[in-house]
Amino acid sequence: MQQGVLKGMLMFAILLAAVILGSLIGDFSRTIGGIEWLGKTFDIGISTFDINLKVFVITLGFQIHVTVSEIIMILVGILCYPKVSKTLFG
């Protein structure tokens, strides 16, 4: 495989791990006083709407639920990526 593809896969893996870890931190922090703000959820997107074409109906919509801890962990992942990439690929 080319090194660029491997670097892209590494970036995807780091961001995926950051989102999962951020989600777990957000879920657990909602019940702990003082850091419950890490679990605050923001909804971004458009609600569903239908396109009726008589033969079939298309329903479109897009929603993302993001917590503060996920945003923080994504930023940490982006900041850590260059060092991890340099360590692995030289």
N, CA, C and O atoms as a printed pandas DataFrame, in Angstrom:
     atom_number atom_name residue_name chain_id  residue_number  x_coord  y_coord  z_coord
0              1         N          MET        A               1    0.844   -1.192    0.000
1              2        CA          MET        A               1    0.000    0.000    0.000
2              3         C          MET        A               1    0.880    1.243    0.000
3              4         O          MET        A               1    2.003    1.243    0.505
4              5         N          GLN        A               2    0.340    2.276   -0.572
5              6        CA          GLN        A               2    1.083    3.521   -0.587
6              7         C          GLN        A               2    1.045    4.165    0.786
7              8         O          GLN        A               2    0.103    3.972    1.555
8              9         N          GLN        A               3    2.070    4.923    1.077
9             10        CA          GLN        A               3    2.181    5.548    2.390
10            11         C          GLN        A               3    1.055    6.553    2.633
11            12         O          GLN        A               3    0.609    6.712    3.769
12            13         N          GLY        A               4    0.596    7.224    1.595
13            14        CA          GLY        A               4   -0.493    8.192    1.746
14            15         C          GLY        A               4   -1.792    7.537    2.172
15            16         O          GLY        A               4   -2.541    8.088    2.978
16            17         N          VAL        A               5   -2.057    6.352    1.625
17            18        CA          VAL        A               5   -3.273    5.620    1.994
18            19         C          VAL        A               5   -3.193    5.191    3.451
19            20         O          VAL        A               5   -4.169    5.292    4.194
20            21         N          LEU        A               6   -2.010    4.708    3.855
21            22        CA          LEU        A               6   -1.835    4.293    5.246
22            23         C          LEU        A               6   -1.979    5.465    6.209
23            24         O          LEU        A               6   -2.546    5.318    7.292
24            25         N          LYS        A               7   -1.469    6.622    5.816
25            26        CA          LYS        A               7   -1.621    7.814    6.662
26            27         C          LYS        A               7   -3.086    8.227    6.772
27            28         O          LYS        A               7   -3.538    8.648    7.836
28            29         N          GLY        A               8   -3.822    8.104    5.674
29            30        CA          GLY        A               8   -5.253    8.407    5.707
30            31         C          GLY        A               8   -6.013    7.451    6.608
31            32         O          GLY        A               8   -6.905    7.858    7.351
32            33         N          MET        A               9   -5.654    6.180    6.536
33            34        CA          MET        A               9   -6.297    5.188    7.404
34            35         C          MET        A               9   -5.951    5.433    8.860
35            36         O          MET        A               9   -6.794    5.245    9.737
36            37         N          LEU        A              10   -4.716    5.852    9.131
37            38        CA          LEU        A              10   -4.307    6.185   10.492
38            39         C          LEU        A              10   -5.113    7.369   11.017
39            40         O          LEU        A              10   -5.582    7.346   12.155
40            41         N          MET        A              11   -5.273    8.396   10.199
41            42        CA          MET        A              11   -6.049    9.571   10.611
42            43         C          MET        A              11   -7.494    9.185   10.905
43            44         O          MET        A              11   -8.072    9.631   11.896
44            45         N          PHE        A              12   -8.080    8.352   10.038
45            46        CA          PHE        A              12   -9.445    7.888   10.256
46            47         C          PHE        A              12   -9.544    7.099   11.557
47            48         O          PHE        A              12  -10.490    7.290   12.320
48            49         N          ALA        A              13   -8.584    6.219   11.821
49            50        CA          ALA        A              13   -8.604    5.410   13.042
50            51         C          ALA        A              13   -8.470    6.283   14.292
51            52         O          ALA        A              13   -9.150    6.049   15.291
52            53         N          ILE        A              14   -7.598    7.280   14.235
53            54        CA          ILE        A              14   -7.424    8.179   15.381
54            55         C          ILE        A              14   -8.701    8.970   15.641
55            56         O          ILE        A              14   -9.122    9.107   16.789
56            57         N          LEU        A              15   -9.323    9.495   14.578
57            58        CA          LEU        A              15  -10.553   10.269   14.760
58            59         C          LEU        A              15  -11.704    9.389   15.242
59            60         O          LEU        A              15  -12.512    9.821   16.065
60            61         N          LEU        A              16  -11.782    8.160   14.737
61            62        CA          LEU        A              16  -12.816    7.242   15.198
62            63         C          LEU        A              16  -12.637    6.915   16.677
63            64         O          LEU        A              16  -13.606    6.902   17.436
64            65         N          ALA        A              17  -11.395    6.652   17.085
65            66        CA          ALA        A              17  -11.121    6.378   18.494
66            67         C          ALA        A              17  -11.442    7.603   19.353
67            68         O          ALA        A              17  -11.956    7.463   20.463
68            69         N          ALA        A              18  -11.142    8.797   18.849
69            70        CA          ALA        A              18  -11.420   10.026   19.590
70            71         C          ALA        A              18  -12.916   10.223   19.787
71            72         O          ALA        A              18  -13.348   10.621   20.869
72            73         N          VAL        A              19  -13.706    9.951   18.765
73            74        CA          VAL        A              19  -15.161   10.108   18.871
74            75         C          VAL        A              19  -15.736    9.094   19.858
75            76         O          VAL        A              19  -16.584    9.437   20.682
76            77         N          ILE        A              20  -15.274    7.848   19.774
77            78        CA          ILE        A              20  -15.785    6.825   20.689
78            79         C          ILE        A              20  -15.405    7.145   22.125
79            80         O          ILE        A              20  -16.246    7.071   23.021
80            81         N          LEU        A              21  -14.146    7.499   22.352
81            82        CA          LEU        A              21  -13.700    7.846   23.704
82            83         C          LEU        A              21  -14.409    9.094   24.217
83            84         O          LEU        A              21  -14.801    9.147   25.382
84            85         N          GLY        A              22  -14.575   10.089   23.364
85            86        CA          GLY        A              22  -15.290   11.303   23.753
86            87         C          GLY        A              22  -16.740   11.036   24.103
87            88         O          GLY        A              22  -17.285   11.644   25.024
88            89         N          SER        A              23  -17.363   10.129   23.369
89            90        CA          SER        A              23  -18.746    9.759   23.656
90            91         C          SER        A              23  -18.857    9.065   25.011
91            92         O          SER        A              23  -19.767    9.351   25.789
92            93         N          LEU        A              24  -17.935    8.160   25.287
93            94        CA          LEU        A              24  -17.941    7.483   26.590
94            95         C          LEU        A              24  -17.716    8.467   27.733
95            96         O          LEU        A              24  -18.398    8.407   28.755
96            97         N          ILE        A              25  -16.767    9.363   27.558
97            98        CA          ILE        A              25  -16.500   10.375   28.589
98            99         C          ILE        A              25  -17.734   11.246   28.800
99           100         O          ILE        A              25  -18.094   11.554   29.936
100          101         N          GLY        A              26  -18.385   11.643   27.701
101          102        CA          GLY        A              26  -19.580   12.464   27.803
102          103         C          GLY        A              26  -20.715   11.760   28.520
103          104         O          GLY        A              26  -21.415   12.371   29.328
104          105         N          ASP        A              27  -20.906   10.471   28.229
105          106        CA          ASP        A              27  -21.970    9.711   28.891
106          107         C          ASP        A              27  -21.720    9.586   30.390
107          108         O          ASP        A              27  -22.638    9.772   31.189
108          109         N          PHE        A              28  -20.499    9.276   30.774
109          110        CA          PHE        A              28  -20.191    9.094   32.189
110          111         C          PHE        A              28  -20.139   10.418   32.955
111          112         O          PHE        A              28  -20.442   10.451   34.148
112          113         N          SER        A              29  -19.759   11.503   32.288
113          114        CA          SER        A              29  -19.615   12.773   32.993
114          115         C          SER        A              29  -20.952   13.441   33.302
115          116         O          SER        A              29  -21.005   14.349   34.131
116          117         N          ARG        A              30  -22.023   13.013   32.657
117          118        CA          ARG        A              30  -23.342   13.621   32.916
118          119         C          ARG        A              30  -23.809   13.427   34.342
119          120         O          ARG        A              30  -24.604   14.220   34.846
120          121         N          THR        A              31  -23.328   12.381   35.002
121          122        CA          THR        A              31  -23.781   12.082   36.365
122          123         C          THR        A              31  -22.812   12.585   37.432
123          124         O          THR        A              31  -23.087   12.449   38.624
124          125         N          ILE        A              32  -21.700   13.153   37.029
125          126        CA          ILE        A              32  -20.682   13.606   37.982
126          127         C          ILE        A              32  -20.752   15.124   38.094
127          128         O          ILE        A              32  -20.620   15.835   37.098
128          129         N          GLY        A              33  -20.957   15.609   39.301
129          130        CA          GLY        A              33  -21.056   17.044   39.530
130          131         C          GLY        A              33  -19.743   17.749   39.212
131          132         O          GLY        A              33  -18.667   17.232   39.513
132          133         N          GLY        A              34  -19.830   18.898   38.621
133          134        CA          GLY        A              34  -18.661   19.701   38.301
134          135         C          GLY        A              34  -18.159   19.516   36.880
135          136         O          GLY        A              34  -17.612   20.451   36.295
136          137         N          ILE        A              35  -18.335   18.325   36.311
137          138        CA          ILE        A              35  -17.904   18.103   34.933
138          139         C          ILE        A              35  -19.059   17.664   34.037
139          140         O          ILE        A              35  -18.839   17.132   32.949
140          141         N          GLU        A              36  -20.276   17.884   34.491
141          142        CA          GLU        A              36  -21.422   17.478   33.681
142          143         C          GLU        A              36  -21.492   18.247   32.365
143          144         O          GLU        A              36  -22.173   17.810   31.438
144          145         N          TRP        A              37  -20.811   19.372   32.265
145          146        CA          TRP        A              37  -20.795   20.157   31.027
146          147         C          TRP        A              37  -20.106   19.398   29.885
147          148         O          TRP        A              37  -20.346   19.700   28.716
148          149         N          LEU        A              38  -19.255   18.418   30.209
149          150        CA          LEU        A              38  -18.619   17.615   29.154
150          151         C          LEU        A              38  -19.639   16.765   28.401
151          152         O          LEU        A              38  -19.405   16.390   27.253
152          153         N          GLY        A              39  -20.751   16.464   29.032
153          154        CA          GLY        A              39  -21.783   15.646   28.414
154          155         C          GLY        A              39  -22.867   16.442   27.710
155          156         O          GLY        A              39  -23.828   15.859   27.208
156          157         N          LYS        A              40  -22.733   17.771   27.662
157          158        CA          LYS        A              40  -23.742   18.596   26.995
158          159         C          LYS        A              40  -23.776   18.252   25.512
159          160         O          LYS        A              40  -22.744   18.220   24.840
160          161         N          THR        A              41  -24.974   17.996   25.019
161          162        CA          THR        A              41  -25.154   17.562   23.638
162          163         C          THR        A              41  -25.675   18.694   22.772
163          164         O          THR        A              41  -26.554   19.455   23.176
164          165         N          PHE        A              42  -25.116   18.790   21.572
165          166        CA          PHE        A              42  -25.575   19.736   20.564
166          167         C          PHE        A              42  -26.081   18.951   19.366
167          168         O          PHE        A              42  -25.415   18.027   18.900
168          169         N          ASP        A              43  -27.248   19.313   18.869
169          170        CA          ASP        A              43  -27.807   18.669   17.689
170          171         C          ASP        A              43  -27.605   19.584   16.493
171          172         O          ASP        A              43  -27.990   20.753   16.515
172          173         N          ILE        A              44  -26.995   19.036   15.448
173          174        CA          ILE        A              44  -26.712   19.800   14.237
174          175         C          ILE        A              44  -27.329   19.053   13.070
175          176         O          ILE        A              44  -27.189   17.833   12.987
176          177         N          GLY        A              45  -28.001   19.741   12.172
177          178        CA          GLY        A              45  -28.529   19.088   10.987
178          179         C          GLY        A              45  -29.849   19.660   10.539
179          180         O          GLY        A              45  -30.290   20.712   11.004
180          181         N          ILE        A              46  -30.472   18.940    9.619
181          182        CA          ILE        A              46  -31.783   19.338    9.112
182          183         C          ILE        A              46  -32.759   18.203    9.394
183          184         O          ILE        A              46  -32.406   17.027    9.302
184          185         N          SER        A              47  -33.968   18.562    9.732
185          186        CA          SER        A              47  -34.966   17.537   10.021
186          187         C          SER        A              47  -35.411   16.876    8.713
187          188         O          SER        A              47  -35.161   17.388    7.622
188          189         N          THR        A              48  -36.066   15.744    8.851
189          190        CA          THR        A              48  -36.460   14.983    7.663
190          191         C          THR        A              48  -37.548   15.700    6.871
191          192         O          THR        A              48  -38.381   16.419    7.421
192          193         N          PHE        A              49  -37.508   15.480    5.573
193          194        CA          PHE        A              49  -38.572   15.980    4.706
194          195         C          PHE        A              49  -38.801   14.954    3.593
195          196         O          PHE        A              49  -37.903   14.188    3.245
196          197         N          ASP        A              50  -39.999   14.952    3.053
197          198        CA          ASP        A              50  -40.386   13.969    2.050
198          199         C          ASP        A              50  -40.478   14.598    0.672
199          200         O          ASP        A              50  -40.897   15.746    0.521
200          201         N          ILE        A              51  -40.077   13.824   -0.337
201          202        CA          ILE        A              51  -40.286   14.182   -1.733
202          203         C          ILE        A              51  -41.197   13.096   -2.310
203          204         O          ILE        A              51  -40.777   11.954   -2.496
204          205         N          ASN        A              52  -42.434   13.465   -2.587
205          206        CA          ASN        A              52  -43.431   12.503   -3.077
206          207         C          ASN        A              52  -43.465   12.554   -4.596
207          208         O          ASN        A              52  -43.824   13.574   -5.183
208          209         N          LEU        A              53  -43.085   11.438   -5.233
209          210        CA          LEU        A              53  -43.057   11.367   -6.690
210          211         C          LEU        A              53  -44.153   10.458   -7.247
211          212         O          LEU        A              53  -44.024    9.946   -8.359
212          213         N          LYS        A              54  -45.222   10.256   -6.487
213          214        CA          LYS        A              54  -46.381    9.435   -6.838
214          215         C          LYS        A              54  -46.040    7.944   -6.916
215          216         O          LYS        A              54  -46.819    7.121   -6.437
216          217         N          VAL        A              55  -44.922    7.580   -7.494
217          218        CA          VAL        A              55  -44.535    6.182   -7.597
218          219         C          VAL        A              55  -43.807    5.742   -6.332
219          220         O          VAL        A              55  -43.999    4.627   -5.846
220          221         N          PHE        A              56  -42.978    6.623   -5.812
221          222        CA          PHE        A              56  -42.275    6.350   -4.568
222          223         C          PHE        A              56  -42.016    7.661   -3.840
223          224         O          PHE        A              56  -42.084    8.742   -4.424
224          225         N          VAL        A              57  -41.721    7.539   -2.560
225          226        CA          VAL        A              57  -41.468    8.701   -1.704
226          227         C          VAL        A              57  -40.024    8.628   -1.216
227          228         O          VAL        A              57  -39.566    7.592   -0.736
228          229         N          ILE        A              58  -39.326    9.739   -1.348
229          230        CA          ILE        A              58  -37.954    9.834   -0.855
230          231         C          ILE        A              58  -37.978   10.673    0.419
231          232         O          ILE        A              58  -38.522   11.777    0.434
232          233         N          THR        A              59  -37.388   10.145    1.482
233          234        CA          THR        A              59  -37.284   10.870    2.745
234          235         C          THR        A              59  -35.820   11.203    2.986
235          236         O          THR        A              59  -34.971   10.312    3.010
236          237         N          LEU        A              60  -35.527   12.472    3.162
237          238        CA          LEU        A              60  -34.162   12.926    3.380
238          239         C          LEU        A              60  -34.049   13.644    4.717
239          240         O          LEU        A              60  -34.995   14.292    5.165
240          241         N          GLY        A              61  -32.910   13.529    5.338
241          242        CA          GLY        A              61  -32.646   14.212    6.593
242          243         C          GLY        A              61  -31.222   13.946    7.042
243          244         O          GLY        A              61  -30.577   13.011    6.568
244          245         N          PHE        A              62  -30.741   14.758    7.944
245          246        CA          PHE        A              62  -29.367   14.632    8.407
246          247         C          PHE        A              62  -29.282   15.191    9.821
247          248         O          PHE        A              62  -29.643   16.345   10.047
248          249         N          GLN        A              63  -28.815   14.400   10.768
249          250        CA          GLN        A              63  -28.676   14.829   12.155
250          251         C          GLN        A              63  -27.352   14.327   12.713
251          252         O          GLN        A              63  -26.971   13.179   12.481
252          253         N          ILE        A              64  -26.666   15.169   13.433
253          254        CA          ILE        A              64  -25.460   14.785   14.167
254          255         C          ILE        A              64  -25.652   15.235   15.610
255          256         O          ILE        A              64  -26.040   16.374   15.870
256          257         N          HIS        A              65  -25.380   14.338   16.533
257          258        CA          HIS        A              65  -25.438   14.658   17.953
258          259         C          HIS        A              65  -23.995   14.676   18.460
259          260         O          HIS        A              65  -23.320   13.647   18.469
260          261         N          VAL        A              66  -23.533   15.844   18.878
261          262        CA          VAL        A              66  -22.139   16.019   19.277
262          263         C          VAL        A              66  -22.094   16.495   20.721
263          264         O          VAL        A              66  -22.846   17.387   21.114
264          265         N          THR        A              67  -21.193   15.884   21.524
265          266        CA          THR        A              67  -20.991   16.342   22.891
266          267         C          THR        A              67  -19.713   17.168   22.967
267          268         O          THR        A              67  -18.856   17.097   22.086
268          269         N          VAL        A              68  -19.602   17.943   24.022
269          270        CA          VAL        A              68  -18.420   18.771   24.237
270          271         C          VAL        A              68  -17.172   17.895   24.337
271          272         O          VAL        A              68  -16.123   18.239   23.794
272          273         N          SER        A              69  -17.289   16.761   25.034
273          274        CA          SER        A              69  -16.127   15.889   25.186
274          275         C          SER        A              69  -15.692   15.289   23.847
275          276         O          SER        A              69  -14.499   15.059   23.648
276          277         N          GLU        A              70  -16.612   15.032   22.935
277          278        CA          GLU        A              70  -16.245   14.530   21.613
278          279         C          GLU        A              70  -15.455   15.585   20.844
279          280         O          GLU        A              70  -14.461   15.265   20.193
280          281         N          ILE        A              71  -15.890   16.829   20.916
281          282        CA          ILE        A              71  -15.182   17.917   20.238
282          283         C          ILE        A              71  -13.764   18.048   20.792
283          284         O          ILE        A              71  -12.810   18.202   20.029
284          285         N          ILE        A              72  -13.627   17.987   22.110
285          286        CA          ILE        A              72  -12.305   18.080   22.733
286          287         C          ILE        A              72  -11.417   16.921   22.301
287          288         O          ILE        A              72  -10.248   17.124   21.973
288          289         N          MET        A              73  -11.964   15.706   22.298
289          290        CA          MET        A              73  -11.165   14.541   21.929
290          291         C          MET        A              73  -10.789   14.560   20.442
291          292         O          MET        A              73   -9.705   14.099   20.084
292          293         N          ILE        A              74  -11.650   15.078   19.579
293          294        CA          ILE        A              74  -11.298   15.218   18.165
294          295         C          ILE        A              74  -10.136   16.188   18.004
295          296         O          ILE        A              74   -9.216   15.933   17.227
296          297         N          LEU        A              75  -10.175   17.296   18.731
297          298        CA          LEU        A              75   -9.060   18.250   18.672
298          299         C          LEU        A              75   -7.765   17.626   19.188
299          300         O          LEU        A              75   -6.698   17.853   18.618
300          301         N          VAL        A              76   -7.852   16.843   20.264
301          302        CA          VAL        A              76   -6.670   16.148   20.792
302          303         C          VAL        A              76   -6.135   15.166   19.747
303          304         O          VAL        A              76   -4.924   15.076   19.546
304          305         N          GLY        A              77   -7.024   14.436   19.087
305          306        CA          GLY        A              77   -6.610   13.494   18.050
306          307         C          GLY        A              77   -5.927   14.180   16.891
307          308         O          GLY        A              77   -4.915   13.692   16.387
308          309         N          ILE        A              78   -6.469   15.314   16.459
309          310        CA          ILE        A              78   -5.856   16.067   15.360
310          311         C          ILE        A              78   -4.479   16.587   15.760
311          312         O          ILE        A              78   -3.551   16.581   14.952
312          313         N          LEU        A              79   -4.346   17.035   17.004
313          314        CA          LEU        A              79   -3.050   17.534   17.465
314          315         C          LEU        A              79   -2.026   16.409   17.652
315          316         O          LEU        A              79   -0.827   16.637   17.491
316          317         N          CYS        A              80   -2.484   15.197   17.989
317          318        CA          CYS        A              80   -1.578   14.056   18.186
318          319         C          CYS        A              80   -1.198   13.369   16.889
319          320         O          CYS        A              80   -0.174   12.689   16.834
320          321         N          TYR        A              81   -2.000   13.528   15.842
321          322        CA          TYR        A              81   -1.759   12.820   14.590
322          323         C          TYR        A              81   -0.370   13.042   14.012
323          324         O          TYR        A              81    0.269   12.062   13.631
324          325         N          PRO        A              82    0.140   14.268   13.921
325          326        CA          PRO        A              82    1.468   14.436   13.308
326          327         C          PRO        A              82    2.578   13.668   14.043
327          328         O          PRO        A              82    3.463   13.097   13.405
328          329         N          LYS        A              83    2.530   13.655   15.373
329          330        CA          LYS        A              83    3.557   12.960   16.128
330          331         C          LYS        A              83    3.446   11.442   15.928
331          332         O          LYS        A              83    4.459   10.767   15.748
332          333         N          VAL        A              84    2.218   10.906   15.958
333          334        CA          VAL        A              84    2.025    9.474   15.748
334          335         C          VAL        A              84    2.436    9.082   14.339
335          336         O          VAL        A              84    3.085    8.054   14.142
336          337         N          SER        A              85    2.065    9.889   13.365
337          338        CA          SER        A              85    2.407    9.619   11.981
338          339         C          SER        A              85    3.920    9.638   11.769
339          340         O          SER        A              85    4.465    8.783   11.071
340          341         N          LYS        A              86    4.584   10.603   12.365
341          342        CA          LYS        A              86    6.042   10.699   12.235
342          343         C          LYS        A              86    6.720    9.507   12.894
343          344         O          LYS        A              86    7.715    8.995   12.381
344          345         N          THR        A              87    6.181    9.058   14.045
345          346        CA          THR        A              87    6.748    7.907   14.739
346          347         C          THR        A              87    6.593    6.633   13.921
347          348         O          THR        A              87    7.517    5.823   13.856
348          349         N          LEU        A              88    5.444    6.450   13.303
349          350        CA          LEU        A              88    5.180    5.226   12.541
350          351         C          LEU        A              88    5.820    5.217   11.168
351          352         O          LEU        A              88    6.322    4.184   10.725
352          353         N          PHE        A              89    5.809    6.358   10.485
353          354        CA          PHE        A              89    6.253    6.408    9.082
354          355         C          PHE        A              89    7.580    7.112    8.873
355          356         O          PHE        A              89    8.107    7.126    7.761
356          357         N          GLY        A              90    8.125    7.693    9.928
357          358        CA          GLY        A              90    9.441    8.314    9.813
358          359         C          GLY        A              90    9.492    9.628    9.177
359          360         O          GLY        A              90   10.569   10.210    9.047
